[in-house]
Amino acid sequence: MFPSKFDWLFGDAAPRTGTFTGYLDSQQVWADVHFFERAVSDITVCAQQPPSSEWMFTVSVKGQPQTLGNSRGTGAATAPLYFAMSERYFVIASSPRVVGALKSSLGLFDPTC
């Protein structure tokens, strides 16, 4: 486990975050997990891949995009990311199999866009 680069995302509502890594079929995978200490309502996640560019994603809380500085979104990646959440957790994962396993074991669901 190592610190999340998105530890700022939910402020004091999720003061504990971490990125967990492992291997699945000899491929390294990871899940960035935010542990909510209090309810965060109305979370949405929208992701898109502009032509010949990185995957961009924006996490919003109550309609307010969560960004740092003058960023156009919350983050970017060279490959698609997978998101899931519940009242207790918010997860960003590198693999649909990882997020699927966490959904079933932690009772997570897909956030809306």
C-alpha positions as CSV (number, residue, x, y, z in Angstrom):
1,M,0.0,0.0,0.0
2,F,1.1,3.5,-0.7
3,P,-0.4,7.0,-0.3
4,S,-3.1,8.0,-2.8
5,K,-2.3,10.9,-5.1
6,F,-6.0,11.8,-4.8
7,D,-6.0,12.1,-1.0
8,W,-7.4,15.6,-1.4
9,L,-10.5,14.5,-3.3
10,F,-13.1,14.4,-0.5
11,G,-11.3,16.5,2.1
12,D,-11.9,15.6,5.8
13,A,-14.9,13.4,4.8
14,A,-12.3,10.7,3.7
15,P,-9.1,11.4,5.7
16,R,-7.9,7.8,5.2
17,T,-6.9,6.8,1.6
18,G,-4.5,4.4,0.1
19,T,-3.5,2.7,-3.1
20,F,-3.4,-1.0,-2.9
21,T,-1.4,-3.0,-5.5
22,G,-1.2,-6.6,-6.5
23,Y,-1.1,-9.0,-9.5
24,L,-3.9,-10.5,-11.5
25,D,-2.9,-13.0,-14.2
26,S,0.8,-11.7,-14.0
27,Q,-0.3,-8.1,-14.6
28,Q,0.1,-5.5,-12.0
29,V,-3.2,-3.9,-10.9
30,W,-4.2,-1.3,-8.3
31,A,-7.1,0.2,-6.4
32,D,-7.2,3.6,-4.9
33,V,-9.5,3.4,-1.9
34,H,-11.0,6.4,0.0
35,F,-12.6,5.5,3.4
36,F,-15.5,7.8,4.2
37,E,-15.8,8.9,7.9
38,R,-19.1,10.7,7.1
39,A,-21.6,10.6,4.3
40,V,-20.7,12.4,1.1
41,S,-23.9,12.8,-1.0
42,D,-24.4,13.3,-4.7
43,I,-21.0,12.0,-6.1
44,T,-20.8,11.6,-9.8
45,V,-17.9,10.5,-12.0
46,C,-17.6,11.3,-15.7
47,A,-14.8,9.9,-17.9
48,Q,-14.0,10.5,-21.5
49,Q,-11.2,9.8,-24.0
50,P,-10.8,12.7,-26.5
51,P,-9.3,11.5,-29.8
52,S,-5.6,10.7,-29.5
53,S,-5.4,11.9,-25.9
54,E,-5.4,10.6,-22.3
55,W,-8.5,9.4,-20.5
56,M,-9.9,12.3,-18.5
57,F,-12.1,11.9,-15.6
58,T,-14.0,14.4,-13.3
59,V,-15.4,13.5,-9.9
60,S,-18.0,16.0,-8.7
61,V,-19.6,16.4,-5.3
62,K,-23.0,18.1,-5.3
63,G,-22.4,19.3,-8.9
64,Q,-19.0,20.8,-8.0
65,P,-16.0,19.3,-10.0
66,Q,-13.2,18.3,-7.7
67,T,-10.0,19.7,-9.2
68,L,-6.7,21.1,-8.2
69,G,-5.7,24.5,-9.5
70,N,-6.9,25.3,-13.0
71,S,-7.2,21.6,-14.0
72,R,-9.9,20.7,-16.6
73,G,-10.8,17.6,-14.6
74,T,-9.9,15.6,-11.5
75,G,-7.3,13.5,-13.3
76,A,-6.1,11.8,-16.4
77,A,-4.7,8.3,-17.3
78,T,-3.2,6.6,-20.3
79,A,-5.7,3.7,-19.9
80,P,-9.3,3.6,-18.8
81,L,-10.1,3.6,-15.1
82,Y,-12.9,2.0,-13.3
83,F,-15.0,3.6,-10.5
84,A,-17.2,2.2,-7.7
85,M,-18.6,3.6,-4.5
86,S,-20.9,3.1,-1.5
87,E,-21.7,5.2,1.6
88,R,-18.4,4.0,3.1
89,Y,-15.9,3.8,0.2
90,F,-14.9,5.4,-3.1
91,V,-12.7,3.3,-5.4
92,I,-10.7,4.1,-8.5
93,A,-9.2,0.9,-10.0
94,S,-7.0,-0.1,-12.9
95,S,-8.9,-3.2,-13.9
96,P,-12.6,-4.1,-14.3
97,R,-11.9,-7.4,-12.5
98,V,-10.5,-5.6,-9.5
99,V,-13.4,-3.2,-9.2
100,G,-15.8,-6.1,-9.8
101,A,-14.3,-8.1,-6.9
102,L,-14.5,-5.0,-4.7
103,K,-18.1,-4.4,-5.7
104,S,-19.2,-7.9,-4.6
105,S,-17.2,-7.9,-1.3
106,L,-17.8,-4.3,-0.2
107,G,-21.3,-3.7,-1.6
108,L,-20.2,-1.1,-4.1
109,F,-22.1,0.3,-7.1
110,D,-21.2,2.3,-10.2
111,P,-21.4,6.1,-9.7
112,T,-23.6,8.0,-12.1
113,C,-22.2,10.6,-14.6
